[in-house]
Amino acid sequence: MSFVVEIQPEVLPKTDNSVGIDLGIKTFATFSDGTKVDAPKPLKKRIKKYQKLSKSLSHKTKGSKRYEKARARVAKFHAKLKDTLDRFST
């Protein structure tokens, strides 16, 4: 199913004010005026799991079969984490 919707674009008034945004992990977004937005709880939980997987990977011997399994787990989870970050930031 697909939808086609026609809307009239709304023209916003021009202003001289501008705000810069810095995206991070501990604070999700920091604005140039000093306002901070905390990261959502699901994101914090996933970051902790990512840290745990990364630490587990660092204890493995490079080149071993278990290292490759752990590396694949970290890569797969990293892709999910990146997708979550993208979803929260839009």
Gaussian input, Z-matrix of N, CA and C with variables (Angstrom, degrees):
# hf/3-21g

backbone

0 1
 N
 C     1     B1
 C     2     B2     1     A1
 N     3     B3     2     A2     1     D1
 C     4     B4     3     A3     2     D2
 C     5     B5     4     A4     3     D3
 N     6     B6     5     A5     4     D4
 C     7     B7     6     A6     5     D5
 C     8     B8     7     A7     6     D6
 N     9     B9     8     A8     7     D7
 C    10    B10     9     A9     8     D8
 C    11    B11    10    A10     9     D9
 N    12    B12    11    A11    10    D10
 C    13    B13    12    A12    11    D11
 C    14    B14    13    A13    12    D12
 N    15    B15    14    A14    13    D13
 C    16    B16    15    A15    14    D14
 C    17    B17    16    A16    15    D15
 N    18    B18    17    A17    16    D16
 C    19    B19    18    A18    17    D17
 C    20    B20    19    A19    18    D18
 N    21    B21    20    A20    19    D19
 C    22    B22    21    A21    20    D20
 C    23    B23    22    A22    21    D21
 N    24    B24    23    A23    22    D22
 C    25    B25    24    A24    23    D23
 C    26    B26    25    A25    24    D24
 N    27    B27    26    A26    25    D25
 C    28    B28    27    A27    26    D26
 C    29    B29    28    A28    27    D27
 N    30    B30    29    A29    28    D28
 C    31    B31    30    A30    29    D29
 C    32    B32    31    A31    30    D30
 N    33    B33    32    A32    31    D31
 C    34    B34    33    A33    32    D32
 C    35    B35    34    A34    33    D33
 N    36    B36    35    A35    34    D34
 C    37    B37    36    A36    35    D35
 C    38    B38    37    A37    36    D36
 N    39    B39    38    A38    37    D37
 C    40    B40    39    A39    38    D38
 C    41    B41    40    A40    39    D39
 N    42    B42    41    A41    40    D40
 C    43    B43    42    A42    41    D41
 C    44    B44    43    A43    42    D42
 N    45    B45    44    A44    43    D43
 C    46    B46    45    A45    44    D44
 C    47    B47    46    A46    45    D45
 N    48    B48    47    A47    46    D46
 C    49    B49    48    A48    47    D47
 C    50    B50    49    A49    48    D48
 N    51    B51    50    A50    49    D49
 C    52    B52    51    A51    50    D50
 C    53    B53    52    A52    51    D51
 N    54    B54    53    A53    52    D52
 C    55    B55    54    A54    53    D53
 C    56    B56    55    A55    54    D54
 N    57    B57    56    A56    55    D55
 C    58    B58    57    A57    56    D56
 C    59    B59    58    A58    57    D57
 N    60    B60    59    A59    58    D58
 C    61    B61    60    A60    59    D59
 C    62    B62    61    A61    60    D60
 N    63    B63    62    A62    61    D61
 C    64    B64    63    A63    62    D62
 C    65    B65    64    A64    63    D63
 N    66    B66    65    A65    64    D64
 C    67    B67    66    A66    65    D65
 C    68    B68    67    A67    66    D66
 N    69    B69    68    A68    67    D67
 C    70    B70    69    A69    68    D68
 C    71    B71    70    A70    69    D69
 N    72    B72    71    A71    70    D70
 C    73    B73    72    A72    71    D71
 C    74    B74    73    A73    72    D72
 N    75    B75    74    A74    73    D73
 C    76    B76    75    A75    74    D74
 C    77    B77    76    A76    75    D75
 N    78    B78    77    A77    76    D76
 C    79    B79    78    A78    77    D77
 C    80    B80    79    A79    78    D78
 N    81    B81    80    A80    79    D79
 C    82    B82    81    A81    80    D80
 C    83    B83    82    A82    81    D81
 N    84    B84    83    A83    82    D82
 C    85    B85    84    A84    83    D83
 C    86    B86    85    A85    84    D84
 N    87    B87    86    A86    85    D85
 C    88    B88    87    A87    86    D86
 C    89    B89    88    A88    87    D87
 N    90    B90    89    A89    88    D88
 C    91    B91    90    A90    89    D89
 C    92    B92    91    A91    90    D90
 N    93    B93    92    A92    91    D91
 C    94    B94    93    A93    92    D92
 C    95    B95    94    A94    93    D93
 N    96    B96    95    A95    94    D94
 C    97    B97    96    A96    95    D95
 C    98    B98    97    A97    96    D96
 N    99    B99    98    A98    97    D97
 C   100   B100    99    A99    98    D98
 C   101   B101   100   A100    99    D99
 N   102   B102   101   A101   100   D100
 C   103   B103   102   A102   101   D101
 C   104   B104   103   A103   102   D102
 N   105   B105   104   A104   103   D103
 C   106   B106   105   A105   104   D104
 C   107   B107   106   A106   105   D105
 N   108   B108   107   A107   106   D106
 C   109   B109   108   A108   107   D107
 C   110   B110   109   A109   108   D108
 N   111   B111   110   A110   109   D109
 C   112   B112   111   A111   110   D110
 C   113   B113   112   A112   111   D111
 N   114   B114   113   A113   112   D112
 C   115   B115   114   A114   113   D113
 C   116   B116   115   A115   114   D114
 N   117   B117   116   A116   115   D115
 C   118   B118   117   A117   116   D116
 C   119   B119   118   A118   117   D117
 N   120   B120   119   A119   118   D118
 C   121   B121   120   A120   119   D119
 C   122   B122   121   A121   120   D120
 N   123   B123   122   A122   121   D121
 C   124   B124   123   A123   122   D122
 C   125   B125   124   A124   123   D123
 N   126   B126   125   A125   124   D124
 C   127   B127   126   A126   125   D125
 C   128   B128   127   A127   126   D126
 N   129   B129   128   A128   127   D127
 C   130   B130   129   A129   128   D128
 C   131   B131   130   A130   129   D129
 N   132   B132   131   A131   130   D130
 C   133   B133   132   A132   131   D131
 C   134   B134   133   A133   132   D132
 N   135   B135   134   A134   133   D133
 C   136   B136   135   A135   134   D134
 C   137   B137   136   A136   135   D135
 N   138   B138   137   A137   136   D136
 C   139   B139   138   A138   137   D137
 C   140   B140   139   A139   138   D138
 N   141   B141   140   A140   139   D139
 C   142   B142   141   A141   140   D140
 C   143   B143   142   A142   141   D141
 N   144   B144   143   A143   142   D142
 C   145   B145   144   A144   143   D143
 C   146   B146   145   A145   144   D144
 N   147   B147   146   A146   145   D145
 C   148   B148   147   A147   146   D146
 C   149   B149   148   A148   147   D147
 N   150   B150   149   A149   148   D148
 C   151   B151   150   A150   149   D149
 C   152   B152   151   A151   150   D150
 N   153   B153   152   A152   151   D151
 C   154   B154   153   A153   152   D152
 C   155   B155   154   A154   153   D153
 N   156   B156   155   A155   154   D154
 C   157   B157   156   A156   155   D155
 C   158   B158   157   A157   156   D156
 N   159   B159   158   A158   157   D157
 C   160   B160   159   A159   158   D158
 C   161   B161   160   A160   159   D159
 N   162   B162   161   A161   160   D160
 C   163   B163   162   A162   161   D161
 C   164   B164   163   A163   162   D162
 N   165   B165   164   A164   163   D163
 C   166   B166   165   A165   164   D164
 C   167   B167   166   A166   165   D165
 N   168   B168   167   A167   166   D166
 C   169   B169   168   A168   167   D167
 C   170   B170   169   A169   168   D168
 N   171   B171   170   A170   169   D169
 C   172   B172   171   A171   170   D170
 C   173   B173   172   A172   171   D171
 N   174   B174   173   A173   172   D172
 C   175   B175   174   A174   173   D173
 C   176   B176   175   A175   174   D174
 N   177   B177   176   A176   175   D175
 C   178   B178   177   A177   176   D176
 C   179   B179   178   A178   177   D177
 N   180   B180   179   A179   178   D178
 C   181   B181   180   A180   179   D179
 C   182   B182   181   A181   180   D180
 N   183   B183   182   A182   181   D181
 C   184   B184   183   A183   182   D182
 C   185   B185   184   A184   183   D183
 N   186   B186   185   A185   184   D184
 C   187   B187   186   A186   185   D185
 C   188   B188   187   A187   186   D186
 N   189   B189   188   A188   187   D187
 C   190   B190   189   A189   188   D188
 C   191   B191   190   A190   189   D189
 N   192   B192   191   A191   190   D190
 C   193   B193   192   A192   191   D191
 C   194   B194   193   A193   192   D192
 N   195   B195   194   A194   193   D193
 C   196   B196   195   A195   194   D194
 C   197   B197   196   A196   195   D195
 N   198   B198   197   A197   196   D196
 C   199   B199   198   A198   197   D197
 C   200   B200   199   A199   198   D198
 N   201   B201   200   A200   199   D199
 C   202   B202   201   A201   200   D200
 C   203   B203   202   A202   201   D201
 N   204   B204   203   A203   202   D202
 C   205   B205   204   A204   203   D203
 C   206   B206   205   A205   204   D204
 N   207   B207   206   A206   205   D205
 C   208   B208   207   A207   206   D206
 C   209   B209   208   A208   207   D207
 N   210   B210   209   A209   208   D208
 C   211   B211   210   A210   209   D209
 C   212   B212   211   A211   210   D210
 N   213   B213   212   A212   211   D211
 C   214   B214   213   A213   212   D212
 C   215   B215   214   A214   213   D213
 N   216   B216   215   A215   214   D214
 C   217   B217   216   A216   215   D215
 C   218   B218   217   A217   216   D216
 N   219   B219   218   A218   217   D217
 C   220   B220   219   A219   218   D218
 C   221   B221   220   A220   219   D219
 N   222   B222   221   A221   220   D220
 C   223   B223   222   A222   221   D221
 C   224   B224   223   A223   222   D222
 N   225   B225   224   A224   223   D223
 C   226   B226   225   A225   224   D224
 C   227   B227   226   A226   225   D225
 N   228   B228   227   A227   226   D226
 C   229   B229   228   A228   227   D227
 C   230   B230   229   A229   228   D228
 N   231   B231   230   A230   229   D229
 C   232   B232   231   A231   230   D230
 C   233   B233   232   A232   231   D231
 N   234   B234   233   A233   232   D232
 C   235   B235   234   A234   233   D233
 C   236   B236   235   A235   234   D234
 N   237   B237   236   A236   235   D235
 C   238   B238   237   A237   236   D236
 C   239   B239   238   A238   237   D237
 N   240   B240   239   A239   238   D238
 C   241   B241   240   A240   239   D239
 C   242   B242   241   A241   240   D240
 N   243   B243   242   A242   241   D241
 C   244   B244   243   A243   242   D242
 C   245   B245   244   A244   243   D243
 N   246   B246   245   A245   244   D244
 C   247   B247   246   A246   245   D245
 C   248   B248   247   A247   246   D246
 N   249   B249   248   A248   247   D247
 C   250   B250   249   A249   248   D248
 C   251   B251   250   A250   249   D249
 N   252   B252   251   A251   250   D250
 C   253   B253   252   A252   251   D251
 C   254   B254   253   A253   252   D252
 N   255   B255   254   A254   253   D253
 C   256   B256   255   A255   254   D254
 C   257   B257   256   A256   255   D255
 N   258   B258   257   A257   256   D256
 C   259   B259   258   A258   257   D257
 C   260   B260   259   A259   258   D258
 N   261   B261   260   A260   259   D259
 C   262   B262   261   A261   260   D260
 C   263   B263   262   A262   261   D261
 N   264   B264   263   A263   262   D262
 C   265   B265   264   A264   263   D263
 C   266   B266   265   A265   264   D264
 N   267   B267   266   A266   265   D265
 C   268   B268   267   A267   266   D266
 C   269   B269   268   A268   267   D267

   B1=1.4215
   B2=1.5290
   B3=1.2984
   B4=1.4600
   B5=1.5227
   B6=1.3106
   B7=1.4572
   B8=1.5142
   B9=1.2922
   B10=1.4597
   B11=1.5189
   B12=1.3291
   B13=1.4579
   B14=1.5189
   B15=1.2942
   B16=1.4588
   B17=1.5198
   B18=1.3175
   B19=1.4654
   B20=1.5246
   B21=1.2979
   B22=1.4584
   B23=1.5227
   B24=1.3316
   B25=1.4625
   B26=1.5284
   B27=1.3140
   B28=1.4623
   B29=1.5250
   B30=1.3060
   B31=1.4511
   B32=1.5310
   B33=1.3278
   B34=1.4557
   B35=1.5201
   B36=1.3327
   B37=1.4646
   B38=1.5319
   B39=1.3202
   B40=1.4585
   B41=1.5275
   B42=1.3258
   B43=1.4657
   B44=1.5180
   B45=1.3244
   B46=1.4591
   B47=1.5195
   B48=1.3372
   B49=1.4587
   B50=1.5277
   B51=1.3096
   B52=1.4586
   B53=1.5267
   B54=1.3052
   B55=1.4594
   B56=1.5134
   B57=1.3422
   B58=1.4597
   B59=1.5141
   B60=1.3272
   B61=1.4640
   B62=1.5234
   B63=1.3524
   B64=1.4575
   B65=1.5186
   B66=1.3406
   B67=1.4551
   B68=1.5157
   B69=1.3361
   B70=1.4573
   B71=1.5053
   B72=1.3359
   B73=1.4600
   B74=1.5210
   B75=1.3293
   B76=1.4715
   B77=1.5190
   B78=1.3088
   B79=1.4668
   B80=1.5159
   B81=1.3172
   B82=1.4589
   B83=1.5219
   B84=1.3367
   B85=1.4652
   B86=1.5194
   B87=1.3142
   B88=1.4572
   B89=1.5197
   B90=1.3302
   B91=1.4534
   B92=1.5174
   B93=1.3169
   B94=1.4587
   B95=1.5218
   B96=1.3363
   B97=1.4586
   B98=1.5259
   B99=1.3667
   B100=1.4572
   B101=1.5172
   B102=1.3182
   B103=1.4565
   B104=1.5243
   B105=1.3581
   B106=1.4601
   B107=1.5202
   B108=1.3225
   B109=1.4550
   B110=1.5206
   B111=1.3422
   B112=1.4594
   B113=1.5205
   B114=1.3207
   B115=1.4593
   B116=1.5283
   B117=1.3125
   B118=1.4656
   B119=1.5295
   B120=1.3357
   B121=1.4640
   B122=1.5217
   B123=1.3462
   B124=1.4669
   B125=1.5278
   B126=1.3071
   B127=1.4581
   B128=1.5250
   B129=1.3362
   B130=1.4636
   B131=1.5242
   B132=1.3356
   B133=1.4626
   B134=1.5323
   B135=1.3196
   B136=1.4621
   B137=1.5181
   B138=1.3189
   B139=1.4683
   B140=1.5229
   B141=1.3380
   B142=1.4692
   B143=1.5290
   B144=1.3266
   B145=1.4573
   B146=1.5230
   B147=1.3345
   B148=1.4616
   B149=1.5281
   B150=1.3369
   B151=1.4642
   B152=1.5272
   B153=1.3280
   B154=1.4602
   B155=1.5313
   B156=1.3332
   B157=1.4598
   B158=1.5276
   B159=1.3240
   B160=1.4648
   B161=1.5207
   B162=1.3268
   B163=1.4660
   B164=1.5245
   B165=1.3356
   B166=1.4590
   B167=1.5253
   B168=1.3224
   B169=1.4651
   B170=1.5252
   B171=1.3218
   B172=1.4624
   B173=1.5298
   B174=1.3340
   B175=1.4649
   B176=1.5314
   B177=1.3110
   B178=1.4642
   B179=1.5286
   B180=1.3324
   B181=1.4553
   B182=1.5239
   B183=1.3417
   B184=1.4591
   B185=1.5270
   B186=1.3319
   B187=1.4531
   B188=1.5125
   B189=1.3434
   B190=1.4623
   B191=1.5239
   B192=1.3205
   B193=1.4564
   B194=1.5312
   B195=1.3344
   B196=1.4676
   B197=1.5284
   B198=1.3300
   B199=1.4693
   B200=1.5257
   B201=1.3190
   B202=1.4638
   B203=1.5236
   B204=1.3496
   B205=1.4627
   B206=1.5272
   B207=1.3330
   B208=1.4662
   B209=1.5274
   B210=1.3341
   B211=1.4632
   B212=1.5323
   B213=1.3271
   B214=1.4654
   B215=1.5329
   B216=1.3453
   B217=1.4642
   B218=1.5255
   B219=1.3404
   B220=1.4653
   B221=1.5282
   B222=1.3183
   B223=1.4656
   B224=1.5233
   B225=1.3292
   B226=1.4574
   B227=1.5304
   B228=1.3383
   B229=1.4623
   B230=1.5273
   B231=1.3351
   B232=1.4619
   B233=1.5288
   B234=1.3230
   B235=1.4691
   B236=1.5255
   B237=1.3428
   B238=1.4674
   B239=1.5228
   B240=1.3354
   B241=1.4632
   B242=1.5199
   B243=1.3177
   B244=1.4605
   B245=1.5284
   B246=1.3317
   B247=1.4594
   B248=1.5214
   B249=1.3330
   B250=1.4639
   B251=1.5125
   B252=1.3263
   B253=1.4667
   B254=1.5176
   B255=1.3300
   B256=1.4568
   B257=1.5106
   B258=1.3485
   B259=1.4532
   B260=1.5362
   B261=1.3425
   B262=1.4571
   B263=1.5253
   B264=1.3264
   B265=1.4563
   B266=1.5303
   B267=1.3242
   B268=1.4629
   B269=1.4977
   A1=107.35
   A2=117.21
   A3=120.75
   A4=109.37
   A5=114.95
   A6=121.52
   A7=109.31
   A8=115.80
   A9=121.26
   A10=106.03
   A11=114.46
   A12=119.59
   A13=108.46
   A14=115.64
   A15=120.07
   A16=108.66
   A17=115.35
   A18=119.81
   A19=108.81
   A20=115.17
   A21=120.48
   A22=108.08
   A23=118.21
   A24=119.36
   A25=110.53
   A26=114.15
   A27=120.26
   A28=108.43
   A29=116.81
   A30=121.49
   A31=108.26
   A32=115.43
   A33=120.26
   A34=109.82
   A35=116.87
   A36=118.98
   A37=110.75
   A38=116.13
   A39=121.03
   A40=109.59
   A41=115.76
   A42=121.10
   A43=108.95
   A44=115.54
   A45=120.85
   A46=112.07
   A47=117.34
   A48=121.47
   A49=110.38
   A50=115.70
   A51=120.61
   A52=107.88
   A53=116.43
   A54=121.82
   A55=108.40
   A56=116.56
   A57=121.25
   A58=109.33
   A59=116.49
   A60=121.55
   A61=108.75
   A62=115.37
   A63=121.65
   A64=107.80
   A65=117.28
   A66=121.25
   A67=109.17
   A68=115.83
   A69=120.41
   A70=111.24
   A71=115.53
   A72=119.29
   A73=110.82
   A74=118.33
   A75=119.43
   A76=110.87
   A77=117.17
   A78=120.58
   A79=105.17
   A80=115.74
   A81=120.72
   A82=111.57
   A83=116.50
   A84=120.58
   A85=109.18
   A86=116.34
   A87=122.63
   A88=107.18
   A89=115.82
   A90=121.03
   A91=110.03
   A92=117.15
   A93=121.62
   A94=112.59
   A95=118.10
   A96=119.73
   A97=112.35
   A98=117.75
   A99=121.90
   A100=114.86
   A101=118.36
   A102=121.72
   A103=109.38
   A104=116.27
   A105=120.85
   A106=109.86
   A107=116.21
   A108=122.72
   A109=107.03
   A110=117.08
   A111=120.86
   A112=111.19
   A113=115.49
   A114=121.19
   A115=109.76
   A116=117.54
   A117=120.77
   A118=111.16
   A119=117.43
   A120=121.47
   A121=114.02
   A122=119.54
   A123=117.57
   A124=112.16
   A125=116.72
   A126=120.62
   A127=110.13
   A128=117.59
   A129=120.83
   A130=110.87
   A131=116.12
   A132=120.96
   A133=110.05
   A134=116.42
   A135=120.02
   A136=111.78
   A137=117.10
   A138=119.93
   A139=109.90
   A140=117.30
   A141=120.56
   A142=110.61
   A143=116.85
   A144=119.74
   A145=110.49
   A146=116.73
   A147=121.03
   A148=110.67
   A149=116.67
   A150=120.62
   A151=110.62
   A152=116.25
   A153=121.08
   A154=110.49
   A155=116.95
   A156=120.48
   A157=111.57
   A158=116.65
   A159=120.68
   A160=111.20
   A161=115.94
   A162=120.13
   A163=110.07
   A164=116.21
   A165=120.64
   A166=110.17
   A167=116.96
   A168=121.49
   A169=111.15
   A170=117.13
   A171=120.12
   A172=112.60
   A173=117.33
   A174=120.72
   A175=112.79
   A176=117.44
   A177=121.52
   A178=110.36
   A179=116.09
   A180=121.96
   A181=108.50
   A182=115.68
   A183=120.16
   A184=110.67
   A185=114.54
   A186=120.11
   A187=114.15
   A188=117.82
   A189=119.43
   A190=110.47
   A191=115.01
   A192=120.65
   A193=110.27
   A194=116.57
   A195=120.31
   A196=111.11
   A197=116.44
   A198=120.70
   A199=109.70
   A200=117.28
   A201=121.17
   A202=111.49
   A203=116.95
   A204=120.43
   A205=110.55
   A206=116.16
   A207=120.92
   A208=110.31
   A209=117.05
   A210=120.55
   A211=110.23
   A212=116.23
   A213=120.30
   A214=110.27
   A215=116.75
   A216=120.62
   A217=110.99
   A218=116.23
   A219=120.95
   A220=110.11
   A221=117.62
   A222=121.28
   A223=111.09
   A224=116.48
   A225=120.98
   A226=110.45
   A227=115.88
   A228=119.48
   A229=110.53
   A230=117.23
   A231=121.26
   A232=110.70
   A233=116.35
   A234=120.43
   A235=110.12
   A236=116.88
   A237=120.51
   A238=110.57
   A239=116.48
   A240=120.78
   A241=110.26
   A242=117.52
   A243=121.21
   A244=110.27
   A245=116.54
   A246=120.88
   A247=110.70
   A248=117.16
   A249=121.65
   A250=110.48
   A251=117.09
   A252=120.19
   A253=111.40
   A254=116.15
   A255=120.14
   A256=111.42
   A257=116.33
   A258=120.15
   A259=111.40
   A260=117.22
   A261=120.07
   A262=112.81
   A263=116.54
   A264=119.19
   A265=113.24
   A266=118.47
   A267=118.80
   A268=111.99
   D1=141.58
   D2=176.11
   D3=-138.43
   D4=153.97
   D5=179.96
   D6=-121.12
   D7=144.68
   D8=171.60
   D9=-124.69
   D10=122.12
   D11=-177.27
   D12=-125.76
   D13=131.63
   D14=176.21
   D15=-105.52
   D16=127.96
   D17=178.29
   D18=-131.95
   D19=156.82
   D20=175.07
   D21=-90.20
   D22=123.46
   D23=179.96
   D24=-65.52
   D25=138.58
   D26=-179.57
   D27=-93.15
   D28=124.53
   D29=-179.92
   D30=-86.98
   D31=122.70
   D32=-179.87
   D33=-89.51
   D34=148.25
   D35=179.08
   D36=-69.09
   D37=145.63
   D38=179.79
   D39=-78.13
   D40=138.48
   D41=176.90
   D42=-132.36
   D43=162.21
   D44=177.49
   D45=-90.47
   D46=-6.56
   D47=-178.37
   D48=-81.76
   D49=136.78
   D50=174.41
   D51=-140.46
   D52=148.97
   D53=-178.11
   D54=-128.81
   D55=132.35
   D56=174.96
   D57=-92.85
   D58=146.52
   D59=-178.96
   D60=-124.13
   D61=130.49
   D62=176.39
   D63=-114.50
   D64=116.61
   D65=179.33
   D66=-89.19
   D67=135.50
   D68=-179.57
   D69=-140.33
   D70=-166.06
   D71=-178.33
   D72=-105.03
   D73=-50.96
   D74=-179.86
   D75=-68.31
   D76=-49.86
   D77=170.60
   D78=-106.79
   D79=123.34
   D80=-172.71
   D81=-59.64
   D82=-45.37
   D83=178.88
   D84=-144.47
   D85=139.37
   D86=174.74
   D87=-124.69
   D88=124.05
   D89=-179.71
   D90=-89.32
   D91=158.10
   D92=-177.53
   D93=-65.64
   D94=-18.26
   D95=177.21
   D96=-87.07
   D97=3.74
   D98=175.79
   D99=99.64
   D100=-8.01
   D101=179.51
   D102=-70.40
   D103=134.75
   D104=179.84
   D105=-118.05
   D106=140.56
   D107=176.94
   D108=-115.19
   D109=121.00
   D110=-179.70
   D111=-71.11
   D112=154.07
   D113=178.20
   D114=-71.68
   D115=143.52
   D116=177.14
   D117=-62.78
   D118=152.13
   D119=-176.89
   D120=-58.24
   D121=-42.69
   D122=179.28
   D123=-59.89
   D124=-33.42
   D125=179.64
   D126=-67.69
   D127=-43.49
   D128=179.47
   D129=-61.10
   D130=-40.64
   D131=-179.77
   D132=-63.75
   D133=-42.33
   D134=-179.69
   D135=-68.77
   D136=-34.38
   D137=178.61
   D138=-65.26
   D139=-40.18
   D140=177.77
   D141=-62.02
   D142=-41.78
   D143=179.20
   D144=-65.50
   D145=-38.74
   D146=177.77
   D147=-62.24
   D148=-40.73
   D149=178.10
   D150=-63.15
   D151=-41.14
   D152=-179.53
   D153=-64.49
   D154=-44.10
   D155=178.50
   D156=-64.18
   D157=-39.77
   D158=179.64
   D159=-65.64
   D160=-40.51
   D161=179.13
   D162=-65.09
   D163=-40.86
   D164=177.93
   D165=-61.21
   D166=-40.33
   D167=178.91
   D168=-63.65
   D169=-38.74
   D170=-176.49
   D171=-67.86
   D172=-20.25
   D173=179.81
   D174=-86.76
   D175=-7.21
   D176=-178.90
   D177=-85.90
   D178=155.56
   D179=177.57
   D180=-82.80
   D181=126.92
   D182=-178.63
   D183=-59.18
   D184=136.33
   D185=177.96
   D186=92.24
   D187=-13.18
   D188=-179.18
   D189=-78.78
   D190=165.91
   D191=-179.57
   D192=-66.35
   D193=-39.72
   D194=179.25
   D195=-66.37
   D196=-34.62
   D197=176.48
   D198=-61.98
   D199=-44.70
   D200=-179.24
   D201=-64.69
   D202=-38.98
   D203=176.89
   D204=-63.35
   D205=-45.54
   D206=-179.42
   D207=-65.99
   D208=-39.20
   D209=179.52
   D210=-63.47
   D211=-40.90
   D212=178.59
   D213=-64.78
   D214=-40.13
   D215=178.34
   D216=-61.80
   D217=-44.06
   D218=-179.85
   D219=-65.03
   D220=-42.93
   D221=-179.33
   D222=-63.65
   D223=-42.40
   D224=-179.79
   D225=-65.10
   D226=-43.29
   D227=-179.30
   D228=-69.38
   D229=-35.52
   D230=178.72
   D231=-61.38
   D232=-39.49
   D233=178.53
   D234=-63.54
   D235=-41.72
   D236=177.73
   D237=-64.93
   D238=-41.13
   D239=-179.69
   D240=-64.05
   D241=-41.86
   D242=178.74
   D243=-63.34
   D244=-40.74
   D245=177.72
   D246=-62.44
   D247=-40.30
   D248=178.16
   D249=-64.26
   D250=-43.63
   D251=177.95
   D252=-60.26
   D253=-43.29
   D254=179.13
   D255=-62.70
   D256=-39.79
   D257=-178.77
   D258=-66.96
   D259=-40.18
   D260=179.41
   D261=-71.46
   D262=-27.53
   D263=-175.15
   D264=-85.13
   D265=-10.96
   D266=178.88
   D267=-100.73

